[in-house]
Amino acid sequence: MDDRSEEHDIEVEGANYAYERKISGILDDGSVGFQQPLLARNRKNTTSQIAIVGANTCPIESLDYEIFENDLFKQDWRSRRKIEILQYTFLKWALACLIGLATGVVGFLNNLGVENIAGFKLLFTGNLMLKEKYFQAFFAFAGCNLILATVAASLCAFIAPAAAGSGIPEVKAYLNGIDAYSILAPSTLFVKIFGSIFGVAAGFVVGKEGPMVHTGACIANLLGQGGSRKYRLTWKWLRFFKNDRDRRDLITCGAAAGVAAAFRAPVGGVLFALEEAASWWRSALLWRTFFTTAVVAVVLRSLIEFCRSGKCGLFGKGGLIMFYVNSGPVLYSTPDLLAVVFLGVVGGVLGSLYNYLVDKVLRTYSLINERGPGFKVMLVMAVSILSSCCAFGLPWIAHCTPCPTGTEGKCPSLGRSGIYKSFQCPPNHYNDLSSLLLNTNDDAIRSLFTSQSENEFQISTLAIFFVAVFCLGIITYGIAIPSGLFIPVILAGASYGRLVGRLLGPVSQLDVGLFSLLGAASFLGGTMRMTVSLCVILLELTNNLLMLPLVMLVLLISKTVADCFNKGVYDQIVIMKGLPYMEDHAEPYMRNLVAKDVVSGPLISFSRVEKVGVIWQALKMTRHNGFPVIDEPPFTEAAELCGIALRSHLLVLLQGKRFSKQRTTFGSQILRSCKARDFGKAGLGKGLKIEDLDISDEEMEMFVDLHPITNTSPYTVLETLSLAKTAILFRQLGLRHLIVVPKTAGRPPIVGILTRHDFMPEHVLGLYPHVDPLK
């Protein structure tokens, strides 16, 4: 881990501390005085506060999805006019429309760029092969791939390391409540778009579908925060969503739009967001997400119609993936169902093996990526050379195949893209392996899904291609380029399915194209462990509802089998990256513990009317983001919990210098001089820092009333509540802080604060190593 990671290796969340009563004021030596903790004095939460985002390590924090009900919020809500509420509702739908429009256009341009760049490269290589200039063809092919790969890697390594990989684990973590630096920044969006174009066009066994999910989320975040002040792209009329809750909904719409733009699958995009990406869902969000994906579908349809006139270069009529499988009646018997079950079982085993190997390769690559941007680029270049050698070298071991009857003028494909590549073959012959390897990934999938000729690809060709794609997909994922897993998995599954279809041809009524689709479904189910969304995406891709029962069956079987071995690939990557993701269920061992068992200390709290110097010192000495506020005499008869104040709100309050020389309540004055929007969450990197404050020594001795910015209705739990129930409550409500209160009277009003790091297995099992994780 690099030096930047170590300097951030401190308590970023700052929660999880046992209660300790603070002596209000500053001591003679200027330091802040605290009494001894009452609980867990030496207990610290040592879970990692940094994670791998893309190909870089950075500090992580939690998001405030809870509605912060302080006096300012209540005043703002009561003062809203009906027209303002209608304007807010209209803007949510308008932003959903803008996200759909922008994501659809970006998805189209992404495909347009890939098809033209890769098409030019393949045509140039093919023309050299026709002239029997084989070495020149190889160096031209490998050189173009190397240049494109280097550009993509340089963008990722030097401009936006967070753009590496598919981005789906990072988006999934964000929607779970985890924020990380640059995860959705404009620079990440820029690199994600162009890095994906260059990476896919470079011939890597990667897809642009995963990066499109991240791209859609970045677009939604950019619009939701009103643009980017850093890059002078700001729109004041869009700055109505200065809270994490509304941005979460927009980013959910963006993730769904990304899937819809990548696969031309609007319904599949909604189901993907529901099943895989989002941690919280409600009917209103379902409507807006569906509207967003519908806009994407209309935009793509319009742009494809425009390209039918031939104005899009090599994009042609089929640049956006749409795979047509035999649309005739799908008839099957008992042996066919047994074959489908076999496909599902083997797909589940292969999918779990794929996940296991991807995890090992990612851990190995992280050791290389930690050495710096230069090593990231060199790793990409090495993998590019290996991929080029495989793509150009393996077809030499394949046999030339006579062109099928009825393909005159199409076979072989000369001077244009096509599925019949002549490579080194004589006239009227084609090399079936080069038709798969020396082609774009989308065209290779179309070739595998086709049912026109069962013998178009030899059994040996399918076996070689499956092994090549399986291995190249594993070693390619994890390098510093935007790369998705959907297409490599579909390629491997389709080749494996078609291979089984060829072997079972004499005893099965199903054609090889359908076997290829079912193989892709089984492999997807075995790696990603999604069922409903994958089923609908595949049906929308192939435009054939008649295959629904078989696709459902193979997905259910493959997921069930794969779950016996390990987790889904995105869940594994989330864990491997160190992202503190909270599942929707509690671990079994949590039922043997209670809430107070995992709080750690010390806790820093403030009085309702607090001395400015005390607050400033606490903010400077800690990175805590939540501070309990205690009502104490003379304002109350006994100490009682007032609520919780956020670090960001305290900074804004101190910057406004709304102080008093007397220790009295003056919250009404603050309410008259402040607006709720002054405390709205800023965009990425725009928030106040303690270093931005300029407070004089005289002001340090003054007082500030914290009640107007204190959430007076925080979620609390008794210290004796089961840790399992506490974890489920924390996850379902989307909390950042959960206050633990004592069960008996006569004690301090707060026992501690829980954050997501307190529920992580590393922390809990570290405190209680004797606990059995499975019981």
C-alpha positions in Angstrom: 0.0 0.0 0.0 1.4 3.4 -1.0 2.3 6.3 1.3 -1.0 8.1 0.7 -2.9 5.1 2.0 -0.8 5.1 5.2 -1.4 8.8 6.0 -5.1 8.1 5.7 -5.0 4.9 7.8 -6.8 6.6 10.7 -10.4 6.6 11.9 -12.2 8.2 9.0 -15.7 7.4 10.3 -14.8 8.3 13.8 -17.6 6.4 15.3 -17.7 3.4 17.6 -16.6 4.8 20.9 -17.7 4.2 24.5 -19.3 7.1 26.2 -17.1 9.5 28.2 -18.3 12.7 29.8 -16.4 15.8 28.6 -15.5 18.7 30.9 -16.9 21.7 29.0 -14.2 24.3 28.4 -10.5 24.6 27.8 -7.9 24.0 30.5 -5.2 26.4 31.5 -2.7 24.9 29.1 -5.1 25.3 26.2 -5.9 21.6 25.9 -9.3 20.0 26.0 -10.1 18.1 29.1 -12.0 14.8 29.2 -13.0 12.4 32.0 -12.0 8.8 31.9 -14.2 6.5 29.6 -16.8 4.5 31.4 -16.7 1.6 29.0 -14.2 -0.2 26.9 -11.5 2.4 27.6 -8.8 0.8 25.4 -11.1 -0.8 22.8 -10.4 0.6 19.3 -11.9 -0.3 15.9 -9.0 -1.4 13.8 -10.9 -2.3 10.7 -9.4 -0.8 7.5 -10.6 2.7 6.6 -9.2 2.5 3.1 -10.2 0.3 0.1 -9.2 -0.3 -3.5 -11.3 1.7 -5.9 -10.6 0.9 -9.5 -6.8 0.3 -9.4 -6.0 2.7 -6.6 -6.2 2.7 -2.8 -8.0 5.6 -1.1 -9.8 6.5 2.1 -13.5 5.6 2.4 -16.4 7.1 4.3 -20.1 6.4 4.7 -22.9 8.3 3.2 -25.8 10.0 5.0 -28.9 8.4 3.6 -30.9 9.2 6.7 -33.1 12.3 6.7 -31.4 14.6 9.1 -34.3 16.1 11.1 -32.9 19.2 12.8 -34.5 22.5 13.4 -33.2 23.9 10.1 -34.7 21.0 8.1 -38.0 21.3 9.9 -38.1 25.1 9.3 -37.3 24.6 5.6 -39.9 21.9 5.2 -42.6 24.0 6.8 -41.8 27.1 4.7 -41.9 25.3 1.4 -44.7 26.4 -0.9 -46.7 24.1 -3.1 -45.0 25.4 -6.2 -41.6 24.5 -4.7 -42.7 21.0 -4.0 -44.0 20.6 -7.5 -40.7 22.0 -8.8 -38.7 19.5 -6.8 -40.9 16.6 -8.1 -40.6 17.9 -11.7 -36.9 18.2 -11.5 -36.5 14.6 -10.3 -38.3 13.4 -13.4 -36.4 15.9 -15.6 -33.1 14.6 -14.2 -34.2 11.0 -14.9 -34.9 12.0 -18.5 -31.5 13.8 -18.8 -29.7 10.8 -17.4 -31.4 8.6 -20.0 -30.6 10.9 -22.8 -27.0 11.3 -21.9 -26.4 7.7 -21.1 -28.1 6.6 -24.4 -25.9 9.0 -26.4 -22.7 7.9 -24.6 -23.6 4.2 -25.1 -24.1 4.8 -28.8 -20.9 6.8 -29.3 -19.1 4.1 -27.3 -20.2 1.4 -29.7 -19.6 3.7 -32.7 -16.0 4.3 -31.6 -15.3 0.6 -30.9 -16.8 -0.6 -34.2 -14.9 1.9 -36.3 -11.5 1.7 -34.6 -11.6 -2.1 -34.3 -13.1 -2.5 -37.8 -10.3 -0.4 -39.4 -7.7 -2.4 -37.5 -9.2 -5.8 -38.6 -9.7 -4.7 -42.2 -6.1 -3.4 -42.4 -4.8 -6.7 -41.0 -7.0 -8.7 -43.3 -5.8 -6.9 -46.4 -2.2 -7.6 -45.5 -3.1 -11.3 -45.0 -4.7 -11.4 -48.5 -1.4 -10.2 -49.9 0.3 -13.0 -47.9 2.3 -10.4 -45.9 1.9 -12.5 -42.7 4.6 -10.9 -40.5 3.5 -7.4 -41.5 0.0 -8.3 -40.7 0.9 -9.6 -37.3 3.0 -6.6 -36.4 0.3 -4.2 -37.7 -2.4 -6.1 -35.6 -0.3 -6.3 -32.5 1.1 -2.8 -32.9 -2.4 -1.3 -33.1 -3.6 -3.3 -30.1 -0.5 -2.2 -28.1 -1.0 1.5 -29.0 -4.7 1.4 -28.1 -4.0 -0.5 -24.9 -1.2 1.9 -23.8 -3.5 4.9 -24.3 -6.3 3.3 -22.3 -3.9 2.3 -19.5 -2.2 5.7 -19.4 -5.6 7.4 -19.0 -6.5 5.0 -16.1 -3.1 5.1 -14.4 -2.3 8.8 -14.6 -5.7 10.6 -14.7 -8.4 8.5 -13.0 -7.3 5.2 -11.4 -10.9 4.8 -10.1 -12.0 4.1 -13.7 -10.2 0.8 -13.9 -12.2 -2.4 -13.9 -15.9 -2.7 -14.5 -17.0 -0.2 -11.8 -20.0 -2.4 -10.9 -18.6 -3.3 -7.4 -17.9 0.4 -6.7 -21.4 1.5 -7.8 -22.9 -1.4 -5.8 -20.8 -0.2 -2.7 -21.9 3.4 -3.2 -25.6 2.4 -3.3 -24.9 0.5 -0.1 -23.7 3.7 1.6 -20.0 3.7 0.9 -18.2 6.7 -0.5 -14.7 6.9 -1.9 -12.6 9.6 -3.5 -13.2 10.0 -7.2 -15.5 7.0 -7.5 -18.0 9.1 -9.5 -15.9 12.2 -10.4 -16.0 13.9 -13.8 -12.4 12.7 -14.5 -13.5 9.1 -13.8 -16.4 9.6 -16.3 -14.1 10.9 -19.0 -11.6 8.1 -18.6 -14.3 5.5 -18.3 -15.8 6.5 -21.7 -12.6 6.8 -23.7 -10.6 4.1 -21.8 -13.4 1.7 -22.5 -13.5 2.5 -26.2 -9.7 2.1 -26.6 -9.6 -1.0 -24.3 -12.3 -2.9 -26.2 -11.0 -1.8 -29.6 -7.5 -3.0 -28.5 -8.7 -6.6 -28.8 -8.8 -7.5 -25.0 -11.3 -10.1 -23.9 -13.3 -7.5 -22.0 -16.7 -5.9 -22.5 -18.0 -2.4 -22.4 -21.2 -3.3 -20.6 -19.8 -3.2 -17.0 -18.1 0.2 -17.6 -21.4 1.5 -19.0 -23.0 0.9 -15.6 -20.3 3.0 -14.0 -20.6 5.6 -16.8 -24.3 5.9 -16.2 -23.8 6.3 -12.5 -21.1 9.0 -13.1 -23.5 10.9 -15.4 -26.2 10.8 -12.8 -23.9 12.0 -10.1 -22.6 14.9 -12.3 -26.1 16.0 -13.0 -27.4 15.5 -9.5 -24.7 17.7 -7.9 -25.2 20.5 -10.4 -22.1 19.8 -12.5 -18.5 20.3 -11.5 -17.1 23.6 -10.2 -13.5 22.3 -10.7 -14.0 21.9 -14.4 -16.2 25.0 -14.7 -19.3 22.9 -15.6 -22.0 24.1 -13.3 -25.7 24.5 -13.5 -27.3 26.3 -10.6 -30.8 25.3 -11.5 -29.8 21.6 -11.0 -28.5 22.1 -7.4 -31.6 21.0 -5.7 -30.3 17.6 -4.6 -27.7 18.4 -1.9 -28.2 15.2 0.0 -27.1 11.7 -0.3 -30.6 10.3 -0.4 -31.6 12.0 -3.6 -28.3 11.4 -5.2 -28.6 7.7 -4.4 -31.9 7.5 -6.3 -30.3 9.3 -9.3 -27.3 7.0 -9.3 -29.6 4.0 -9.2 -31.4 5.4 -12.3 -27.9 5.9 -13.9 -26.8 2.3 -13.2 -30.0 1.0 -14.8 -29.6 3.3 -17.8 -26.1 1.9 -18.2 -27.3 -1.6 -18.6 -30.1 -0.5 -20.9 -27.6 1.4 -23.1 -25.1 -1.5 -23.2 -27.5 -4.3 -24.0 -30.5 -2.5 -25.5 -32.4 -4.1 -22.6 -34.5 -1.4 -20.8 -36.5 -3.9 -18.6 -33.3 -5.8 -17.9 -31.6 -2.6 -16.8 -34.4 -1.9 -14.2 -34.2 -5.5 -12.9 -30.4 -5.3 -12.8 -30.6 -2.2 -10.6 -33.2 -3.9 -8.4 -31.5 -7.3 -8.1 -27.8 -6.5 -8.1 -27.0 -2.8 -7.7 -29.4 -1.1 -5.3 -29.5 -1.9 -1.6 -32.8 0.1 -1.0 -35.8 0.1 -3.3 -39.3 1.6 -3.4 -42.1 1.9 -5.9 -41.4 5.6 -6.7 -37.8 4.8 -7.6 -39.1 1.9 -9.8 -41.2 4.3 -11.8 -38.3 6.8 -12.4 -35.8 4.0 -13.2 -38.2 2.5 -15.7 -38.8 5.9 -17.3 -35.0 6.5 -17.5 -34.4 3.2 -19.3 -37.3 3.8 -21.6 -35.7 7.1 -22.7 -32.4 5.2 -23.3 -34.3 2.7 -25.5 -35.9 5.5 -27.6 -32.5 7.3 -28.0 -30.7 4.2 -29.1 -33.5 3.3 -31.5 -33.4 6.8 -33.1 -29.6 6.7 -33.5 -29.6 3.2 -35.0 -32.2 4.3 -37.6 -29.9 7.2 -38.4 -27.0 4.8 -39.0 -28.9 2.6 -41.4 -28.2 5.3 -44.0 -24.5 4.3 -43.9 -23.4 7.6 -42.3 -21.7 5.9 -39.3 -18.7 4.3 -41.0 -18.1 0.7 -40.1 -20.9 0.8 -37.5 -23.4 -0.5 -40.0 -26.7 -1.9 -39.0 -25.7 -4.0 -36.0 -23.2 -2.1 -34.0 -25.2 -2.2 -30.8 -25.4 -5.8 -29.8 -28.6 -7.7 -30.6 -28.2 -11.4 -31.1 -30.9 -13.2 -33.1 -31.3 -16.9 -32.2 -33.5 -19.2 -34.3 -37.0 -17.7 -34.0 -38.8 -20.9 -34.9 -40.8 -23.0 -32.4 -38.7 -24.3 -29.6 -39.5 -28.0 -29.2 -37.8 -30.1 -26.6 -38.2 -33.5 -25.0 -36.9 -35.2 -21.9 -33.4 -35.8 -23.2 -33.2 -32.1 -24.1 -34.2 -31.2 -20.5 -31.5 -33.5 -19.2 -29.0 -31.7 -21.5 -30.1 -28.3 -20.2 -29.7 -29.6 -16.6 -26.2 -30.8 -17.6 -25.4 -27.3 -19.0 -26.6 -25.7 -15.8 -24.5 -27.9 -13.5 -21.3 -27.6 -15.6 -21.9 -23.9 -16.0 -22.2 -23.5 -12.2 -19.0 -25.4 -11.6 -17.1 -23.5 -14.3 -18.5 -20.2 -13.1 -17.4 -20.8 -9.5 -13.9 -21.8 -10.9 -13.8 -18.6 -12.9 -14.6 -16.5 -9.8 -11.9 -18.3 -7.8 -9.3 -17.7 -10.5 -10.3 -14.0 -11.0 -9.9 -13.5 -7.2 -6.4 -14.9 -7.3 -5.4 -12.9 -10.3 -6.7 -9.7 -8.8 -4.8 -10.2 -5.6 -1.6 -10.8 -7.7 -2.2 -7.8 -9.9 -2.7 -5.6 -6.8 0.9 -6.2 -5.8 2.0 -4.9 -9.2 -0.4 -2.0 -9.3 0.8 -0.8 -5.9 4.2 0.0 -7.4 2.9 3.0 -9.3 1.3 4.1 -12.6 4.3 3.0 -14.7 3.9 -0.6 -13.5 0.2 -0.5 -14.3 0.9 0.5 -17.8 3.6 -2.1 -18.3 1.2 -4.8 -17.0 -1.4 -3.7 -19.6 1.2 -3.8 -22.4 2.3 -7.3 -21.4 -1.3 -8.6 -21.4 -1.9 -6.8 -24.7 1.0 -8.6 -26.4 -0.1 -11.9 -25.0 -3.7 -11.4 -26.2 -2.4 -10.4 -29.7 -0.2 -13.4 -29.9 -3.1 -15.7 -29.0 -5.6 -14.0 -31.4 -3.2 -14.1 -34.3 -1.3 -17.3 -33.5 -4.1 -19.8 -32.6 -5.9 -19.6 -36.0 -2.8 -21.2 -37.6 -3.5 -24.5 -36.0 -7.1 -24.5 -37.3 -8.0 -26.2 -40.6 -9.5 -24.3 -43.5 -13.2 -25.1 -44.0 -15.1 -24.9 -47.3 -17.7 -22.1 -47.4 -21.2 -23.3 -46.7 -23.6 -23.5 -49.6 -25.8 -20.4 -50.0 -23.1 -18.0 -48.7 -21.8 -16.9 -52.0 -20.7 -13.3 -51.8 -20.5 -13.6 -48.0 -17.9 -16.2 -47.6 -15.1 -15.5 -47.2 -15.4 -11.9 -45.9 -13.1 -9.9 -48.1 -12.5 -6.1 -47.6 -15.2 -5.8 -45.0 -16.1 -7.2 -41.6 -17.9 -10.5 -41.4 -18.1 -13.9 -39.8 -16.2 -15.8 -42.5 -12.5 -14.8 -42.2 -10.2 -16.3 -44.9 -7.0 -15.7 -42.9 -4.4 -17.9 -44.7 -7.0 -20.1 -46.5 -7.4 -20.5 -50.3 -10.4 -19.1 -52.2 -13.9 -20.3 -51.1 -12.5 -21.4 -47.8 -12.6 -19.8 -44.4 -10.7 -20.2 -41.1 -13.4 -20.7 -38.4 -11.1 -20.0 -35.5 -9.9 -16.7 -36.9 -13.6 -15.8 -37.5 -14.0 -15.8 -33.7 -10.6 -14.5 -32.6 -9.9 -11.9 -35.2 -13.3 -10.2 -34.8 -15.0 -7.8 -32.4 -16.4 -9.5 -29.3 -20.0 -8.6 -30.4 -19.5 -10.2 -33.8 -18.0 -13.3 -32.3 -21.1 -13.7 -30.1 -23.3 -13.3 -33.1 -21.4 -16.0 -34.9 -21.7 -18.4 -31.9 -25.5 -17.7 -31.5 -26.3 -18.2 -35.2 -28.3 -21.2 -36.2 -27.7 -21.0 -40.0 -25.2 -23.8 -40.1 -24.5 -26.3 -37.4 -21.1 -27.2 -38.8 -19.9 -23.6 -39.2 -17.5 -24.1 -36.3 -15.6 -27.4 -35.8 -15.6 -29.1 -32.4 -11.8 -28.6 -32.0 -12.3 -24.9 -32.8 -14.9 -24.4 -30.2 -12.8 -26.2 -27.6 -9.7 -24.1 -28.4 -11.7 -20.9 -28.4 -13.3 -21.7 -25.1 -10.0 -22.4 -23.3 -8.5 -19.2 -24.9 -11.3 -16.9 -23.9 -11.6 -18.5 -20.4 -8.0 -17.9 -19.7 -7.6 -14.5 -21.4 -10.7 -13.2 -19.7 -9.3 -14.1 -16.3 -5.8 -12.6 -16.8 -7.3 -9.5 -18.5 -9.7 -8.5 -15.7 -7.8 -6.5 -13.1 -5.4 -4.6 -15.3 -5.7 -0.8 -15.3 -8.2 -0.4 -18.1 -12.0 -0.1 -18.0 -13.1 -3.7 -18.4 -16.4 -5.5 -18.0 -17.0 -9.2 -17.3 -20.3 -9.7 -19.1 -18.9 -10.2 -22.6 -16.0 -12.5 -21.6 -18.4 -14.7 -19.7 -20.9 -14.7 -22.5 -18.2 -15.6 -25.0 -16.9 -18.5 -22.9 -20.4 -19.7 -22.1 -21.6 -19.5 -25.7 -18.6 -21.4 -27.0 -19.0 -24.1 -24.3 -22.7 -24.3 -25.0 -22.3 -24.6 -28.8 -19.6 -27.3 -28.1 -22.1 -29.3 -26.0 -24.7 -28.8 -28.7 -22.4 -30.2 -31.4 -21.6 -33.2 -29.2 -25.3 -33.9 -28.4 -26.6 -33.1 -31.9 -27.6 -36.7 -32.8 -29.8 -37.1 -29.7 -31.2 -33.5 -29.2 -33.9 -31.5 -31.0 -32.4 -28.2 -29.9 -30.2 -26.4 -32.4 -26.7 -25.3 -31.7 -27.6 -21.6 -31.5 -30.0 -22.3 -28.7 -27.4 -24.5 -26.9 -25.0 -21.6 -27.3 -27.5 -19.2 -25.6 -28.1 -21.6 -22.8 -24.4 -22.1 -22.3 -23.9 -18.3 -22.0 -26.8 -18.2 -19.5 -25.4 -21.0 -17.4 -21.9 -19.4 -17.3 -23.5 -16.0 -16.4 -25.5 -17.5 -13.6 -22.4 -19.4 -12.3 -20.3 -16.2 -12.2 -22.6 -13.4 -11.4 -25.4 -15.3 -9.4 -28.2 -13.1 -10.9 -31.3 -14.8 -12.1 -34.3 -12.6 -13.0 -32.3 -9.7 -14.5 -30.0 -12.0 -16.5 -33.0 -13.9 -17.8 -34.7 -10.8 -19.0 -31.5 -9.3 -20.4 -30.8 -12.4 -22.5 -34.3 -12.6 -23.8 -34.2 -8.9 -24.8 -30.8 -9.5 -26.4 -32.0 -12.4 -28.5 -35.6 -11.1 -29.1 -37.1 -14.5 -28.5 -39.5 -15.1 -25.6 -40.0 -18.8 -26.6 -36.8 -19.7 -24.8 -37.9 -18.3 -21.5 -38.5 -21.7 -19.7 -35.2 -23.1 -20.7 -33.3 -19.9 -19.8 -35.0 -19.8 -16.4 -34.1 -23.5 -15.7 -30.5 -23.2 -16.6 -30.0 -20.0 -14.6 -31.6 -21.5 -11.5 -29.5 -24.6 -11.7 -26.2 -22.9 -12.4 -26.7 -20.4 -9.6 -27.6 -23.1 -7.1 -24.6 -25.2 -8.0 -22.1 -22.3 -7.9 -23.4 -21.0 -4.6 -22.1 -24.3 -3.1 -18.5 -23.2 -3.8 -18.2 -19.4 -3.4 -19.9 -16.1 -3.8 -20.7 -14.2 -6.9 -17.9 -12.4 -8.7 -19.0 -8.9 -7.8 -19.5 -9.9 -4.1 -16.0 -11.4 -4.1 -14.5 -8.3 -5.6 -16.2 -6.0 -3.1 -14.7 -8.1 -0.3 -11.3 -8.2 -2.0 -11.2 -4.5 -2.4 -11.9 -4.0 1.3 -15.2 -2.2 0.9 -17.2 -2.5 4.1 -20.4 -3.7 2.3 -23.3 -4.6 4.5 -25.4 -7.6 3.5 -29.2 -7.6 3.9 -28.8 -10.4 6.5 -26.9 -10.8 9.8 -24.2 -13.3 10.3 -25.1 -16.3 12.5 -22.6 -15.4 15.3 -24.2 -12.0 15.7 -27.1 -13.6 17.5 -24.8 -14.5 20.4 -23.7 -10.8 20.9 -25.5 -7.6 21.9 -25.0 -4.0 20.7 -22.8 -2.9 23.6 -20.4 -5.8 22.9 -19.0 -4.1 19.8 -18.9 -0.4 20.6 -15.4 1.0 21.0 -13.9 4.2 22.5 -13.3 6.8 23.4 -16.5 8.8 22.5 -16.3 12.6 22.1 -19.5 14.5 22.8 -20.6 18.1 23.0 -22.9 20.1 25.2 -25.9 21.8 23.7 -24.2 25.2 24.2 -20.6 24.5 23.7 -17.4 26.5 23.7 -16.0 27.2 20.2 -12.5 26.1 21.2 -13.7 22.8 22.4 -15.5 22.1 19.1 -12.6 23.3 17.0 -10.1 21.2 19.0 -12.2 18.1 18.6 -12.6 18.6 14.9 -8.9 19.2 14.5 -7.7 16.2 16.5 -10.2 13.6 15.1 -11.7 12.7 11.8 -15.0 11.8 13.4 -18.2 12.5 11.4 -20.8 12.2 14.1 -20.8 13.8 17.6 -23.5 13.2 20.2 -24.9 16.4 21.7 -25.9 16.2 25.4 -28.3 18.5 27.2 -26.8 19.3 30.6 -27.7 21.5 33.6 -28.5 24.3 33.8 -30.6 23.7 30.6 -32.0 20.5 31.9 -32.4 18.9 35.3 -30.1 16.0 34.4 -27.9 15.0 31.5 -30.0 13.7 28.6 -29.4 12.9 25.0 -30.2 15.8 22.7 -29.2 14.2 19.4 -26.3 14.0 17.0 -24.5 16.7 15.0 -22.5 16.0 11.8 -19.0 17.2 11.2 -19.9 19.0 8.0 -22.7 20.9 9.8 -20.4 21.9 12.6 -17.8 23.3 10.1 -20.5 25.4 8.4 -21.7 26.7 11.7 -18.2 27.6 12.8 -17.5 29.3 9.5 -20.6 31.5 9.9 -19.2 32.6 13.3 -22.7 32.7 14.9 -21.2 32.9 18.4 -22.2 34.3 21.7 -20.1 35.5 24.6 -22.6 34.1 27.1 -23.4 30.5 27.7 -27.1 30.8 26.8 -29.3 29.3 24.2 -29.8 31.4 21.1 -30.9 28.9 18.5 -33.7 31.1 17.3 -31.2 33.7 16.1 -29.3 31.0 14.2 -32.6 29.9 12.6 -33.3 33.4 11.4 -29.9 33.9 9.9 -29.3 30.5 8.4 -31.0 28.4 5.7 -31.1 24.7 5.3 -29.5 24.9 1.9 -26.4 26.4 3.6 -25.9 23.0 5.2 -26.6 21.0 2.1 -23.9 18.4 1.1 -21.4 19.8 -1.4 -20.3 17.9 -4.4 -17.1 15.9 -4.6 -14.2 17.6 -3.0 -16.1 20.9 -2.3 -16.8 20.4 1.4 -15.4 22.6 4.1 -12.3 21.4 6.0 -11.0 22.4 9.4 -8.1 24.1 7.7 -10.5 26.4 6.0 -11.6 28.0 9.3 -10.1 31.2 10.6 -11.1 31.6 14.2 -9.3 34.1 16.5 -8.3 33.4 20.1 -11.1 35.6 21.3 -13.7 33.7 19.4 -12.3 30.4 20.8 -13.6 31.5 24.2 -17.1 32.2 22.9 -20.1 29.8 22.8 -22.2 28.3 20.0 -25.7 26.8 20.3 -25.7 23.4 18.5 -29.4 22.7 18.9 -30.4 24.1 15.4 -28.1 21.7 13.6 -28.6 18.7 15.9 -30.7 15.8 14.7 -33.0 15.6 17.7 -34.7 12.4 16.5 -31.8 10.0 15.8 -32.3 6.2 15.7 -31.3 4.6 19.0 -31.2 1.1 20.3 -30.8 -0.4 23.7 -27.4 -1.7 24.6 -29.0 -5.2 25.2 -30.4 -5.5 21.7 -29.2 -8.5 19.7 -26.3 -7.5 17.4 -28.1 -9.4 14.6 -31.2 -7.3 14.9 -29.0 -4.2 15.3 -27.2 -5.0 12.0 -30.5 -5.6 10.1 -31.9 -2.3 11.5 -28.8 -0.4 10.5 -28.8 -1.9 7.0 -32.5 -1.5 6.2 -32.7 2.1 7.4 -29.5 3.1 5.5 -27.9 4.6 8.6 -24.5 6.1 9.1 -24.6 6.4 12.8 -26.7 4.4 15.3 -26.7 5.5 18.9 -26.6 2.9 21.7 -28.3 4.0 24.9 -28.2 2.4 28.4 -31.0 0.1 29.6 -31.0 1.4 33.2 -31.5 4.8 34.6 -28.8 6.8 36.5 -26.1 6.2 33.9 -24.8 8.6 31.2 -27.4 9.0 28.4 -25.3 7.3 25.7 -23.2 4.1 25.7 -21.7 4.5 22.2 -22.2 5.0 18.5 -22.2 2.2 15.9 -21.2 2.6 12.3 -20.9 0.1 9.5 -17.3 -0.7 10.5 -18.6 -2.1 13.9 -20.6 -4.8 12.0 -17.7 -6.0 9.9 -16.5 -9.5 10.7 -12.9 -8.4 11.0 -13.9 -6.1 13.9 -16.4 -8.4 15.7 -14.3 -11.6 15.4 -11.2 -9.6 16.4 -12.9 -8.6 19.6 -14.2 -12.1 20.2 -11.9 -14.6 18.6 -13.4 -17.5 20.4 -16.8 -17.0 18.6 -17.5 -19.6 15.9 -18.2 -17.6 12.7 -20.7 -20.3 11.5 -22.8 -20.4 14.7 
